[in-house]
C-alpha cells in the first residue's frame, strides 16, 4: 500500500506527503528526519488515504498540491 497524508504544522500550515510506510514516515517527521519539516514541527496527522499503487498515490498527492486540490483539501479533508 502507498499512503498520501496531510500533517498540520505548528505554524498552521499543512504538509502533504506520500510514502509506502506511514508509521515510519511519521516517526521521521517527529525526529526532524525530513528536510522539509525539520524546522517547523508537525503537530498532528489530519488526513491520510491508502492506495494500491504508487502511481495513484502520487497522482493524488500531485492533485492535492494543485490549486483545485488545495480548495478540495481545505473544504473536504481538513
N, CA, C and O atoms as a Tripos MOL2 file, in Angstrom:
@<TRIPOS>MOLECULE
protein
  312   311    78     0     0
PROTEIN
NO_CHARGES

@<TRIPOS>ATOM
      1 N           0.8400   -1.1830    0.0000 N.3       1 UNK1
      2 CA          0.0000    0.0000    0.0000 C.3       1 UNK1
      3 C           0.8880    1.2510    0.0000 C.2       1 UNK1
      4 O           2.0120    1.2460    0.5020 O.2       1 UNK1
      5 N           0.3480    2.2950   -0.5700 N.am      2 UNK2
      6 CA          1.0190    3.5990   -0.5830 C.3       2 UNK2
      7 C           0.0470    4.6120    0.0130 C.2       2 UNK2
      8 O          -1.1580    4.5480   -0.2280 O.2       2 UNK2
      9 N           0.5780    5.5350    0.7810 N.am      3 UNK3
     10 CA         -0.2460    6.4750    1.5270 C.3       3 UNK3
     11 C           0.0510    7.9130    1.1310 C.2       3 UNK3
     12 O           1.2010    8.2870    0.8990 O.2       3 UNK3
     13 N          -1.0030    8.7060    1.0590 N.am      4 UNK4
     14 CA         -0.8970   10.1520    0.9340 C.3       4 UNK4
     15 C          -1.3920   10.6980    2.2570 C.2       4 UNK4
     16 O          -2.4350   10.2750    2.7560 O.2       4 UNK4
     17 N          -0.6560   11.6280    2.8270 N.am      5 UNK5
     18 CA         -1.0170   12.1330    4.1540 C.3       5 UNK5
     19 C          -0.8740   13.6430    4.2190 C.2       5 UNK5
     20 O          -0.1440   14.2560    3.4410 O.2       5 UNK5
     21 N          -1.5960   14.2280    5.1740 N.am      6 UNK6
     22 CA         -1.5170   15.6660    5.4250 C.3       6 UNK6
     23 C          -1.1860   15.8580    6.8970 C.2       6 UNK6
     24 O          -1.8670   15.3260    7.7730 O.2       6 UNK6
     25 N          -0.1430   16.6160    7.1540 N.am      7 UNK7
     26 CA          0.2480   16.9780    8.5100 C.3       7 UNK7
     27 C          -0.0630   18.4490    8.7540 C.2       7 UNK7
     28 O           0.1640   19.2900    7.8850 O.2       7 UNK7
     29 N          -0.5770   18.7500    9.9230 N.am      8 UNK8
     30 CA         -0.7170   20.1460   10.3290 C.3       8 UNK8
     31 C           0.5730   20.5160   11.0390 C.2       8 UNK8
     32 O           1.0100   19.8150   11.9510 O.2       8 UNK8
     33 N           1.1830   21.6180   10.6200 N.am      9 UNK9
     34 CA          2.4370   22.0710   11.2080 C.3       9 UNK9
     35 C           2.1630   23.0850   12.3110 C.2       9 UNK9
     36 O           1.0650   23.6340   12.4000 O.2       9 UNK9
     37 N           3.1590   23.3300   13.1480 N.am     10 UNK10
     38 CA          2.9660   24.2330   14.2880 C.3      10 UNK10
     39 C           2.6960   25.6740   13.8740 C.2      10 UNK10
     40 O           2.2100   26.4590   14.6880 O.2      10 UNK10
     41 N           2.9970   26.0450   12.6270 N.am     11 UNK11
     42 CA          2.7170   27.4020   12.1510 C.3      11 UNK11
     43 C           1.3770   27.4590   11.4030 C.2      11 UNK11
     44 O           1.1180   28.4120   10.6680 O.2      11 UNK11
     45 N           0.5380   26.4530   11.5880 N.am     12 UNK12
     46 CA         -0.7970   26.3400   10.9890 C.3      12 UNK12
     47 C          -0.7880   26.1160    9.4770 C.2      12 UNK12
     48 O          -1.8350   26.2250    8.8390 O.2      12 UNK12
     49 N           0.3490   25.8110    8.9010 N.am     13 UNK13
     50 CA          0.4010   25.3950    7.5040 C.3      13 UNK13
     51 C           0.2170   23.8850    7.4530 C.2      13 UNK13
     52 O           0.1610   23.2220    8.4890 O.2      13 UNK13
     53 N           0.1230   23.3460    6.2390 N.am     14 UNK14
     54 CA         -0.0470   21.9130    6.0780 C.3      14 UNK14
     55 C           1.0300   21.3590    5.1600 C.2      14 UNK14
     56 O           1.4480   22.0150    4.2050 O.2      14 UNK14
     57 N           1.4680   20.1580    5.4570 N.am     15 UNK15
     58 CA          2.4590   19.4520    4.6490 C.3      15 UNK15
     59 C           1.7710   18.2420    4.0350 C.2      15 UNK15
     60 O           1.1100   17.4830    4.7430 O.2      15 UNK15
     61 N           1.9170   18.0530    2.7360 N.am     16 UNK16
     62 CA          1.3390   16.9120    2.0340 C.3      16 UNK16
     63 C           2.4770   16.0200    1.5860 C.2      16 UNK16
     64 O           3.4360   16.4790    0.9660 O.2      16 UNK16
     65 N           2.3610   14.7360    1.9050 N.am     17 UNK17
     66 CA          3.4110   13.8100    1.5300 C.3      17 UNK17
     67 C           2.8610   12.4740    1.0710 C.2      17 UNK17
     68 O           1.6620   12.2090    1.1570 O.2      17 UNK17
     69 N           3.7620   11.6430    0.5840 N.am     18 UNK18
     70 CA          3.4030   10.3260    0.0810 C.3      18 UNK18
     71 C           4.4720    9.3420    0.5440 C.2      18 UNK18
     72 O           5.6600    9.6600    0.5000 O.2      18 UNK18
     73 N           4.0700    8.1520    0.9870 N.am     19 UNK19
     74 CA          5.0230    7.1720    1.4760 C.3      19 UNK19
     75 C           4.4590    5.7610    1.3760 C.2      19 UNK19
     76 O           3.2540    5.5640    1.2230 O.2      19 UNK19
     77 N           5.3470    4.7990    1.4640 N.am     20 UNK20
     78 CA          4.9450    3.4010    1.4670 C.3      20 UNK20
     79 C           4.7430    2.9000    2.8940 C.2      20 UNK20
     80 O           3.9630    1.9750    3.1230 O.2      20 UNK20
     81 N           5.4450    3.5090    3.8600 N.am     21 UNK21
     82 CA          5.3450    3.1110    5.2660 C.3      21 UNK21
     83 C           4.9790    4.3410    6.0970 C.2      21 UNK21
     84 O           5.8510    5.1120    6.4960 O.2      21 UNK21
     85 N           3.6920    4.5130    6.3520 N.am     22 UNK22
     86 CA          3.2000    5.7180    7.0200 C.3      22 UNK22
     87 C           3.7520    5.8530    8.4360 C.2      22 UNK22
     88 O           4.1640    6.9430    8.8310 O.2      22 UNK22
     89 N           3.7670    4.7830    9.1920 N.am     23 UNK23
     90 CA          4.2510    4.8420   10.5710 C.3      23 UNK23
     91 C           5.7070    5.2980   10.6320 C.2      23 UNK23
     92 O           6.0520    6.1820   11.4150 O.2      23 UNK23
     93 N           6.5510    4.6990    9.8130 N.am     24 UNK24
     94 CA          7.9720    5.0740    9.7970 C.3      24 UNK24
     95 C           8.1570    6.5230    9.3520 C.2      24 UNK24
     96 O           9.0080    7.2370    9.8830 O.2      24 UNK24
     97 N           7.3700    6.9460    8.3910 N.am     25 UNK25
     98 CA          7.4880    8.3190    7.8840 C.3      25 UNK25
     99 C           7.0850    9.3400    8.9540 C.2      25 UNK25
    100 O           7.7260   10.3820    9.0890 O.2      25 UNK25
    101 N           6.0320    9.0430    9.7070 N.am     26 UNK26
    102 CA          5.6140    9.9530   10.7780 C.3      26 UNK26
    103 C           6.6770   10.0480   11.8660 C.2      26 UNK26
    104 O           6.9050   11.1240   12.4190 O.2      26 UNK26
    105 N           7.3190    8.9450   12.1720 N.am     27 UNK27
    106 CA          8.4080    8.9510   13.1610 C.3      27 UNK27
    107 C           9.5610    9.8010   12.6450 C.2      27 UNK27
    108 O          10.1730   10.5520   13.4050 O.2      27 UNK27
    109 N           9.8570    9.6840   11.3490 N.am     28 UNK28
    110 CA         10.9140   10.5020   10.7470 C.3      28 UNK28
    111 C          10.5920   11.9950   10.8510 C.2      28 UNK28
    112 O          11.4670   12.8000   11.1690 O.2      28 UNK28
    113 N           9.3430   12.3590   10.5860 N.am     29 UNK29
    114 CA          8.9270   13.7590   10.7240 C.3      29 UNK29
    115 C           9.1110   14.2160   12.1620 C.2      29 UNK29
    116 O           9.6310   15.3030   12.4140 O.2      29 UNK29
    117 N           8.6900   13.3940   13.0930 N.am     30 UNK30
    118 CA          8.7600   13.7580   14.5140 C.3      30 UNK30
    119 C          10.1970   13.9950   14.9820 C.2      30 UNK30
    120 O          10.4400   14.8490   15.8350 O.2      30 UNK30
    121 N          11.1470   13.2430   14.4270 N.am     31 UNK31
    122 CA         12.5450   13.3500   14.8380 C.3      31 UNK31
    123 C          13.3870   14.1800   13.8640 C.2      31 UNK31
    124 O          14.6050   14.0140   13.7920 O.2      31 UNK31
    125 N          12.7340   15.0690   13.1200 N.am     32 UNK32
    126 CA         13.4000   16.0090   12.2100 C.3      32 UNK32
    127 C          14.2210   15.3130   11.1350 C.2      32 UNK32
    128 O          15.2610   15.8260   10.7230 O.2      32 UNK32
    129 N          13.7700   14.1610   10.6790 N.am     33 UNK33
    130 CA         14.4820   13.4150    9.6540 C.3      33 UNK33
    131 C          14.0540   13.7480    8.2390 C.2      33 UNK33
    132 O          14.6070   13.2080    7.2800 O.2      33 UNK33
    133 N          13.0750   14.6310    8.0940 N.am     34 UNK34
    134 CA         12.6030   15.0460    6.7770 C.3      34 UNK34
    135 C          12.9780   16.5180    6.6100 C.2      34 UNK34
    136 O          12.4960   17.3610    7.3670 O.2      34 UNK34
    137 N          13.8240   16.8430    5.6390 N.am     35 UNK35
    138 CA         14.3090   18.2280    5.4990 C.3      35 UNK35
    139 C          13.2080   19.2850    5.4200 C.2      35 UNK35
    140 O          13.3610   20.3750    5.9720 O.2      35 UNK35
    141 N          12.1110   18.9790    4.7470 N.am     36 UNK36
    142 CA         11.0440   19.9670    4.5740 C.3      36 UNK36
    143 C          10.3930   20.3640    5.8930 C.2      36 UNK36
    144 O          10.0000   21.5180    6.0620 O.2      36 UNK36
    145 N          10.2750   19.4360    6.8200 N.am     37 UNK37
    146 CA          9.6300   19.7410    8.1010 C.3      37 UNK37
    147 C          10.6200   19.7520    9.2720 C.2      37 UNK37
    148 O          10.2070   19.6600   10.4280 O.2      37 UNK37
    149 N          11.9010   19.8620    8.9860 N.am     38 UNK38
    150 CA         12.8810   19.8130   10.0790 C.3      38 UNK38
    151 C          12.8730   21.0760   10.9390 C.2      38 UNK38
    152 O          13.2020   21.0160   12.1230 O.2      38 UNK38
    153 N          12.5020   22.2190   10.3560 N.am     39 UNK39
    154 CA         12.4910   23.4740   11.1180 C.3      39 UNK39
    155 C          11.1200   23.8010   11.7120 C.2      39 UNK39
    156 O          11.0230   24.5070   12.7150 O.2      39 UNK39
    157 N          10.0750   23.2860   11.0910 N.am     40 UNK40
    158 CA          8.7150   23.5480   11.5680 C.3      40 UNK40
    159 C           8.1050   22.2220   11.9870 C.2      40 UNK40
    160 O           7.8560   21.3570   11.1470 O.2      40 UNK40
    161 N           7.8650   22.0600   13.2690 N.am     41 UNK41
    162 CA          7.3820   20.7790   13.7920 C.3      41 UNK41
    163 C           5.9630   20.4530   13.3430 C.2      41 UNK41
    164 O           5.0840   21.3150   13.3420 O.2      41 UNK41
    165 N           5.7580   19.2100   12.9680 N.am     42 UNK42
    166 CA          4.3880   18.7720   12.6950 C.3      42 UNK42
    167 C           3.6400   18.5730   14.0150 C.2      42 UNK42
    168 O           4.1780   17.9860   14.9550 O.2      42 UNK42
    169 N           2.4090   19.0590   14.0810 N.am     43 UNK43
    170 CA          1.6070   18.9130   15.2980 C.3      43 UNK43
    171 C           0.7700   17.6480   15.2730 C.2      43 UNK43
    172 O           0.7000   16.9260   16.2680 O.2      43 UNK43
    173 N           0.1270   17.3730   14.1270 N.am     44 UNK44
    174 CA         -0.7380   16.2060   14.0750 C.3      44 UNK44
    175 C          -0.9800   15.7430   12.6470 C.2      44 UNK44
    176 O          -0.8690   16.5140   11.6940 O.2      44 UNK44
    177 N          -1.3100   14.4760   12.5280 N.am     45 UNK45
    178 CA         -1.7420   13.9110   11.2580 C.3      45 UNK45
    179 C          -3.2230   14.2220   11.1310 C.2      45 UNK45
    180 O          -4.0150   13.8020   11.9750 O.2      45 UNK45
    181 N          -3.6130   14.9500   10.0920 N.am     46 UNK46
    182 CA         -5.0180   15.3380    9.9560 C.3      46 UNK46
    183 C          -5.7660   14.5190    8.9160 C.2      46 UNK46
    184 O          -6.9960   14.4750    8.9270 O.2      46 UNK46
    185 N          -5.0160   13.8550    7.9950 N.am     47 UNK47
    186 CA         -5.6710   13.0530    6.9710 C.3      47 UNK47
    187 C          -4.6750   12.0810    6.3750 C.2      47 UNK47
    188 O          -3.4930   12.3940    6.2300 O.2      47 UNK47
    189 N          -5.1650   10.8930    6.0280 N.am     48 UNK48
    190 CA         -4.3760   10.0000    5.1850 C.3      48 UNK48
    191 C          -5.3070    9.1180    4.3760 C.2      48 UNK48
    192 O          -6.4370    8.8450    4.7800 O.2      48 UNK48
    193 N          -4.8150    8.6780    3.2260 N.am     49 UNK49
    194 CA         -5.5640    7.7870    2.3440 C.3      49 UNK49
    195 C          -4.6040    6.7300    1.8230 C.2      49 UNK49
    196 O          -3.4400    7.0200    1.5460 O.2      49 UNK49
    197 N          -5.0960    5.5050    1.6900 N.am     50 UNK50
    198 CA         -4.2860    4.3900    1.1990 C.3      50 UNK50
    199 C          -4.6370    4.0940   -0.2570 C.2      50 UNK50
    200 O          -5.8020    4.1490   -0.6520 O.2      50 UNK50
    201 N          -3.6200    3.7830   -1.0380 N.am     51 UNK51
    202 CA         -3.7880    3.4580   -2.4490 C.3      51 UNK51
    203 C          -3.0550    2.1550   -2.7490 C.2      51 UNK51
    204 O          -2.0220    1.8610   -2.1470 O.2      51 UNK51
    205 N          -3.5890    1.3890   -3.6710 N.am     52 UNK52
    206 CA         -2.9690    0.1140   -4.0250 C.3      52 UNK52
    207 C          -1.7050    0.2910   -4.8570 C.2      52 UNK52
    208 O          -0.7900   -0.5290   -4.7790 O.2      52 UNK52
    209 N          -1.6490    1.3450   -5.6420 N.am     53 UNK53
    210 CA         -0.4720    1.5450   -6.4880 C.3      53 UNK53
    211 C           0.2220    2.8670   -6.1660 C.2      53 UNK53
    212 O          -0.3950    3.8320   -5.7140 O.2      53 UNK53
    213 N           1.5100    2.8680   -6.4130 N.am     54 UNK54
    214 CA          2.3270    4.0610   -6.1900 C.3      54 UNK54
    215 C           1.8720    5.1960   -7.1100 C.2      54 UNK54
    216 O           1.8430    6.3580   -6.7040 O.2      54 UNK54
    217 N           1.5200    4.8520   -8.3430 N.am     55 UNK55
    218 CA          1.1120    5.8590   -9.3120 C.3      55 UNK55
    219 C          -0.1440    6.6060   -8.8620 C.2      55 UNK55
    220 O          -0.2140    7.8300   -8.9670 O.2      55 UNK55
    221 N          -1.1250    5.8700   -8.3660 N.am     56 UNK56
    222 CA         -2.3610    6.5130   -7.9050 C.3      56 UNK56
    223 C          -2.0920    7.4040   -6.7010 C.2      56 UNK56
    224 O          -2.6590    8.4910   -6.5930 O.2      56 UNK56
    225 N          -1.2440    6.9550   -5.8080 N.am     57 UNK57
    226 CA         -0.9040    7.7590   -4.6320 C.3      57 UNK57
    227 C          -0.2190    9.0520   -5.0510 C.2      57 UNK57
    228 O          -0.5790   10.1300   -4.5780 O.2      57 UNK57
    229 N           0.7670    8.9450   -5.9370 N.am     58 UNK58
    230 CA          1.4790   10.1480   -6.3770 C.3      58 UNK58
    231 C           0.5860   11.0780   -7.1870 C.2      58 UNK58
    232 O           0.7330   12.2980   -7.1120 O.2      58 UNK58
    233 N          -0.3350   10.5170   -7.9600 N.am     59 UNK59
    234 CA         -1.2870   11.3570   -8.6910 C.3      59 UNK59
    235 C          -2.1760   12.1430   -7.7300 C.2      59 UNK59
    236 O          -2.4450   13.3220   -7.9570 O.2      59 UNK59
    237 N          -2.6370   11.4880   -6.6500 N.am     60 UNK60
    238 CA         -3.4890   12.1750   -5.6730 C.3      60 UNK60
    239 C          -2.6950   13.2280   -4.9080 C.2      60 UNK60
    240 O          -3.2080   14.3120   -4.6310 O.2      60 UNK60
    241 N          -1.4450   12.9170   -4.5650 N.am     61 UNK61
    242 CA         -0.5920   13.9010   -3.8880 C.3      61 UNK61
    243 C          -0.4040   15.1260   -4.7890 C.2      61 UNK61
    244 O          -0.5100   16.2630   -4.3280 O.2      61 UNK61
    245 N          -0.1290   14.8920   -6.0540 N.am     62 UNK62
    246 CA          0.0560   15.9880   -7.0040 C.3      62 UNK62
    247 C          -1.2220   16.8300   -7.1140 C.2      62 UNK62
    248 O          -1.1600   18.0580   -7.1780 O.2      62 UNK62
    249 N          -2.3740   16.1580   -7.1340 N.am     63 UNK63
    250 CA         -3.6490   16.8760   -7.1900 C.3      63 UNK63
    251 C          -3.8380   17.7520   -5.9540 C.2      63 UNK63
    252 O          -4.2330   18.9110   -6.0730 O.2      63 UNK63
    253 N          -3.5570   17.2070   -4.7660 N.am     64 UNK64
    254 CA         -3.7300   17.9830   -3.5300 C.3      64 UNK64
    255 C          -2.8330   19.2180   -3.4970 C.2      64 UNK64
    256 O          -3.1610   20.2090   -2.8440 O.2      64 UNK64
    257 N          -1.7140   19.1600   -4.1930 N.am     65 UNK65
    258 CA         -0.7900   20.2910   -4.2240 C.3      65 UNK65
    259 C          -1.1490   21.3110   -5.3110 C.2      65 UNK65
    260 O          -0.5520   22.3860   -5.3770 O.2      65 UNK65
    261 N          -2.1230   20.9740   -6.1600 N.am     66 UNK66
    262 CA         -2.5630   21.9020   -7.2070 C.3      66 UNK66
    263 C          -3.5530   22.9030   -6.6220 C.2      66 UNK66
    264 O          -3.9960   22.7430   -5.4850 O.2      66 UNK66
    265 N          -3.9020   23.9260   -7.3850 N.am     67 UNK67
    266 CA         -4.8250   24.9500   -6.8740 C.3      67 UNK67
    267 C          -6.2210   24.3780   -6.6190 C.2      67 UNK67
    268 O          -6.8350   24.7050   -5.6040 O.2      67 UNK67
    269 N          -6.7320   23.5350   -7.5120 N.am     68 UNK68
    270 CA         -8.0580   22.9530   -7.2600 C.3      68 UNK68
    271 C          -7.9930   21.9330   -6.1320 C.2      68 UNK68
    272 O          -8.9490   21.8010   -5.3680 O.2      68 UNK68
    273 N          -6.8880   21.2130   -6.0140 N.am     69 UNK69
    274 CA         -6.7070   20.2750   -4.9110 C.3      69 UNK69
    275 C          -6.5900   20.9880   -3.5760 C.2      69 UNK69
    276 O          -7.0470   20.4800   -2.5520 O.2      69 UNK69
    277 N          -5.9790   22.1650   -3.5860 N.am     70 UNK70
    278 CA         -5.8630   22.9870   -2.3830 C.3      70 UNK70
    279 C          -7.2560   23.3460   -1.8610 C.2      70 UNK70
    280 O          -7.5200   23.2560   -0.6620 O.2      70 UNK70
    281 N          -8.1340   23.7500   -2.7640 N.am     71 UNK71
    282 CA         -9.5090   24.0980   -2.3820 C.3      71 UNK71
    283 C         -10.2530   22.8660   -1.8790 C.2      71 UNK71
    284 O         -10.9700   22.9460   -0.8810 O.2      71 UNK71
    285 N         -10.0950   21.7310   -2.5520 N.am     72 UNK72
    286 CA        -10.7280   20.4820   -2.1270 C.3      72 UNK72
    287 C         -10.2410   20.0770   -0.7390 C.2      72 UNK72
    288 O         -11.0350   19.6980    0.1220 O.2      72 UNK72
    289 N          -8.9240   20.1610   -0.5330 N.am     73 UNK73
    290 CA         -8.3290   19.8170    0.7660 C.3      73 UNK73
    291 C          -8.9300   20.6640    1.8820 C.2      73 UNK73
    292 O          -9.3260   20.1430    2.9250 O.2      73 UNK73
    293 N          -8.9930   21.9680    1.6560 N.am     74 UNK74
    294 CA         -9.4970   22.8570    2.7040 C.3      74 UNK74
    295 C         -10.9920   22.6800    2.9650 C.2      74 UNK74
    296 O         -11.4480   22.8600    4.0940 O.2      74 UNK74
    297 N         -11.7490   22.3340    1.9400 N.am     75 UNK75
    298 CA        -13.1830   22.1790    2.1030 C.3      75 UNK75
    299 C         -13.5830   20.7990    2.6270 C.2      75 UNK75
    300 O         -14.5160   20.6890    3.4220 O.2      75 UNK75
    301 N         -12.8880   19.7460    2.1900 N.am     76 UNK76
    302 CA        -13.3280   18.3800    2.4790 C.3      76 UNK76
    303 C         -12.4550   17.5720    3.4170 C.2      76 UNK76
    304 O         -12.9540   16.6630    4.0800 O.2      76 UNK76
    305 N         -11.1640   17.8730    3.4950 N.am     77 UNK77
    306 CA        -10.2560   16.9730    4.2150 C.3      77 UNK77
    307 C          -9.7770   17.4780    5.5630 C.2      77 UNK77
    308 O          -9.4890   16.6840    6.4590 O.2      77 UNK77
    309 N          -9.6890   18.8070    5.7160 N.am     78 UNK78
    310 CA         -9.1470   19.3020    6.9900 C.3      78 UNK78
    311 C         -10.1220   20.2300    7.6780 C.2      78 UNK78
    312 O          -9.8310   20.7390    8.7600 O.2      78 UNK78
@<TRIPOS>BOND
     1     1     2 1
     2     2     3 1
     3     3     4 2
     4     3     5 am
     5     5     6 1
     6     6     7 1
     7     7     8 2
     8     7     9 am
     9     9    10 1
    10    10    11 1
    11    11    12 2
    12    11    13 am
    13    13    14 1
    14    14    15 1
    15    15    16 2
    16    15    17 am
    17    17    18 1
    18    18    19 1
    19    19    20 2
    20    19    21 am
    21    21    22 1
    22    22    23 1
    23    23    24 2
    24    23    25 am
    25    25    26 1
    26    26    27 1
    27    27    28 2
    28    27    29 am
    29    29    30 1
    30    30    31 1
    31    31    32 2
    32    31    33 am
    33    33    34 1
    34    34    35 1
    35    35    36 2
    36    35    37 am
    37    37    38 1
    38    38    39 1
    39    39    40 2
    40    39    41 am
    41    41    42 1
    42    42    43 1
    43    43    44 2
    44    43    45 am
    45    45    46 1
    46    46    47 1
    47    47    48 2
    48    47    49 am
    49    49    50 1
    50    50    51 1
    51    51    52 2
    52    51    53 am
    53    53    54 1
    54    54    55 1
    55    55    56 2
    56    55    57 am
    57    57    58 1
    58    58    59 1
    59    59    60 2
    60    59    61 am
    61    61    62 1
    62    62    63 1
    63    63    64 2
    64    63    65 am
    65    65    66 1
    66    66    67 1
    67    67    68 2
    68    67    69 am
    69    69    70 1
    70    70    71 1
    71    71    72 2
    72    71    73 am
    73    73    74 1
    74    74    75 1
    75    75    76 2
    76    75    77 am
    77    77    78 1
    78    78    79 1
    79    79    80 2
    80    79    81 am
    81    81    82 1
    82    82    83 1
    83    83    84 2
    84    83    85 am
    85    85    86 1
    86    86    87 1
    87    87    88 2
    88    87    89 am
    89    89    90 1
    90    90    91 1
    91    91    92 2
    92    91    93 am
    93    93    94 1
    94    94    95 1
    95    95    96 2
    96    95    97 am
    97    97    98 1
    98    98    99 1
    99    99   100 2
   100    99   101 am
   101   101   102 1
   102   102   103 1
   103   103   104 2
   104   103   105 am
   105   105   106 1
   106   106   107 1
   107   107   108 2
   108   107   109 am
   109   109   110 1
   110   110   111 1
   111   111   112 2
   112   111   113 am
   113   113   114 1
   114   114   115 1
   115   115   116 2
   116   115   117 am
   117   117   118 1
   118   118   119 1
   119   119   120 2
   120   119   121 am
   121   121   122 1
   122   122   123 1
   123   123   124 2
   124   123   125 am
   125   125   126 1
   126   126   127 1
   127   127   128 2
   128   127   129 am
   129   129   130 1
   130   130   131 1
   131   131   132 2
   132   131   133 am
   133   133   134 1
   134   134   135 1
   135   135   136 2
   136   135   137 am
   137   137   138 1
   138   138   139 1
   139   139   140 2
   140   139   141 am
   141   141   142 1
   142   142   143 1
   143   143   144 2
   144   143   145 am
   145   145   146 1
   146   146   147 1
   147   147   148 2
   148   147   149 am
   149   149   150 1
   150   150   151 1
   151   151   152 2
   152   151   153 am
   153   153   154 1
   154   154   155 1
   155   155   156 2
   156   155   157 am
   157   157   158 1
   158   158   159 1
   159   159   160 2
   160   159   161 am
   161   161   162 1
   162   162   163 1
   163   163   164 2
   164   163   165 am
   165   165   166 1
   166   166   167 1
   167   167   168 2
   168   167   169 am
   169   169   170 1
   170   170   171 1
   171   171   172 2
   172   171   173 am
   173   173   174 1
   174   174   175 1
   175   175   176 2
   176   175   177 am
   177   177   178 1
   178   178   179 1
   179   179   180 2
   180   179   181 am
   181   181   182 1
   182   182   183 1
   183   183   184 2
   184   183   185 am
   185   185   186 1
   186   186   187 1
   187   187   188 2
   188   187   189 am
   189   189   190 1
   190   190   191 1
   191   191   192 2
   192   191   193 am
   193   193   194 1
   194   194   195 1
   195   195   196 2
   196   195   197 am
   197   197   198 1
   198   198   199 1
   199   199   200 2
   200   199   201 am
   201   201   202 1
   202   202   203 1
   203   203   204 2
   204   203   205 am
   205   205   206 1
   206   206   207 1
   207   207   208 2
   208   207   209 am
   209   209   210 1
   210   210   211 1
   211   211   212 2
   212   211   213 am
   213   213   214 1
   214   214   215 1
   215   215   216 2
   216   215   217 am
   217   217   218 1
   218   218   219 1
   219   219   220 2
   220   219   221 am
   221   221   222 1
   222   222   223 1
   223   223   224 2
   224   223   225 am
   225   225   226 1
   226   226   227 1
   227   227   228 2
   228   227   229 am
   229   229   230 1
   230   230   231 1
   231   231   232 2
   232   231   233 am
   233   233   234 1
   234   234   235 1
   235   235   236 2
   236   235   237 am
   237   237   238 1
   238   238   239 1
   239   239   240 2
   240   239   241 am
   241   241   242 1
   242   242   243 1
   243   243   244 2
   244   243   245 am
   245   245   246 1
   246   246   247 1
   247   247   248 2
   248   247   249 am
   249   249   250 1
   250   250   251 1
   251   251   252 2
   252   251   253 am
   253   253   254 1
   254   254   255 1
   255   255   256 2
   256   255   257 am
   257   257   258 1
   258   258   259 1
   259   259   260 2
   260   259   261 am
   261   261   262 1
   262   262   263 1
   263   263   264 2
   264   263   265 am
   265   265   266 1
   266   266   267 1
   267   267   268 2
   268   267   269 am
   269   269   270 1
   270   270   271 1
   271   271   272 2
   272   271   273 am
   273   273   274 1
   274   274   275 1
   275   275   276 2
   276   275   277 am
   277   277   278 1
   278   278   279 1
   279   279   280 2
   280   279   281 am
   281   281   282 1
   282   282   283 1
   283   283   284 2
   284   283   285 am
   285   285   286 1
   286   286   287 1
   287   287   288 2
   288   287   289 am
   289   289   290 1
   290   290   291 1
   291   291   292 2
   292   291   293 am
   293   293   294 1
   294   294   295 1
   295   295   296 2
   296   295   297 am
   297   297   298 1
   298   298   299 1
   299   299   300 2
   300   299   301 am
   301   301   302 1
   302   302   303 1
   303   303   304 2
   304   303   305 am
   305   305   306 1
   306   306   307 1
   307   307   308 2
   308   307   309 am
   309   309   310 1
   310   310   311 1
   311   311   312 2
@<TRIPOS>SUBSTRUCTURE
     1 UNK1         2 RESIDUE 1 A UNK
     2 UNK2         6 RESIDUE 1 A UNK
     3 UNK3        10 RESIDUE 1 A UNK
     4 UNK4        14 RESIDUE 1 A UNK
     5 UNK5        18 RESIDUE 1 A UNK
     6 UNK6        22 RESIDUE 1 A UNK
     7 UNK7        26 RESIDUE 1 A UNK
     8 UNK8        30 RESIDUE 1 A UNK
     9 UNK9        34 RESIDUE 1 A UNK
    10 UNK10       38 RESIDUE 1 A UNK
    11 UNK11       42 RESIDUE 1 A UNK
    12 UNK12       46 RESIDUE 1 A UNK
    13 UNK13       50 RESIDUE 1 A UNK
    14 UNK14       54 RESIDUE 1 A UNK
    15 UNK15       58 RESIDUE 1 A UNK
    16 UNK16       62 RESIDUE 1 A UNK
    17 UNK17       66 RESIDUE 1 A UNK
    18 UNK18       70 RESIDUE 1 A UNK
    19 UNK19       74 RESIDUE 1 A UNK
    20 UNK20       78 RESIDUE 1 A UNK
    21 UNK21       82 RESIDUE 1 A UNK
    22 UNK22       86 RESIDUE 1 A UNK
    23 UNK23       90 RESIDUE 1 A UNK
    24 UNK24       94 RESIDUE 1 A UNK
    25 UNK25       98 RESIDUE 1 A UNK
    26 UNK26      102 RESIDUE 1 A UNK
    27 UNK27      106 RESIDUE 1 A UNK
    28 UNK28      110 RESIDUE 1 A UNK
    29 UNK29      114 RESIDUE 1 A UNK
    30 UNK30      118 RESIDUE 1 A UNK
    31 UNK31      122 RESIDUE 1 A UNK
    32 UNK32      126 RESIDUE 1 A UNK
    33 UNK33      130 RESIDUE 1 A UNK
    34 UNK34      134 RESIDUE 1 A UNK
    35 UNK35      138 RESIDUE 1 A UNK
    36 UNK36      142 RESIDUE 1 A UNK
    37 UNK37      146 RESIDUE 1 A UNK
    38 UNK38      150 RESIDUE 1 A UNK
    39 UNK39      154 RESIDUE 1 A UNK
    40 UNK40      158 RESIDUE 1 A UNK
    41 UNK41      162 RESIDUE 1 A UNK
    42 UNK42      166 RESIDUE 1 A UNK
    43 UNK43      170 RESIDUE 1 A UNK
    44 UNK44      174 RESIDUE 1 A UNK
    45 UNK45      178 RESIDUE 1 A UNK
    46 UNK46      182 RESIDUE 1 A UNK
    47 UNK47      186 RESIDUE 1 A UNK
    48 UNK48      190 RESIDUE 1 A UNK
    49 UNK49      194 RESIDUE 1 A UNK
    50 UNK50      198 RESIDUE 1 A UNK
    51 UNK51      202 RESIDUE 1 A UNK
    52 UNK52      206 RESIDUE 1 A UNK
    53 UNK53      210 RESIDUE 1 A UNK
    54 UNK54      214 RESIDUE 1 A UNK
    55 UNK55      218 RESIDUE 1 A UNK
    56 UNK56      222 RESIDUE 1 A UNK
    57 UNK57      226 RESIDUE 1 A UNK
    58 UNK58      230 RESIDUE 1 A UNK
    59 UNK59      234 RESIDUE 1 A UNK
    60 UNK60      238 RESIDUE 1 A UNK
    61 UNK61      242 RESIDUE 1 A UNK
    62 UNK62      246 RESIDUE 1 A UNK
    63 UNK63      250 RESIDUE 1 A UNK
    64 UNK64      254 RESIDUE 1 A UNK
    65 UNK65      258 RESIDUE 1 A UNK
    66 UNK66      262 RESIDUE 1 A UNK
    67 UNK67      266 RESIDUE 1 A UNK
    68 UNK68      270 RESIDUE 1 A UNK
    69 UNK69      274 RESIDUE 1 A UNK
    70 UNK70      278 RESIDUE 1 A UNK
    71 UNK71      282 RESIDUE 1 A UNK
    72 UNK72      286 RESIDUE 1 A UNK
    73 UNK73      290 RESIDUE 1 A UNK
    74 UNK74      294 RESIDUE 1 A UNK
    75 UNK75      298 RESIDUE 1 A UNK
    76 UNK76      302 RESIDUE 1 A UNK
    77 UNK77      306 RESIDUE 1 A UNK
    78 UNK78      310 RESIDUE 1 A UNK
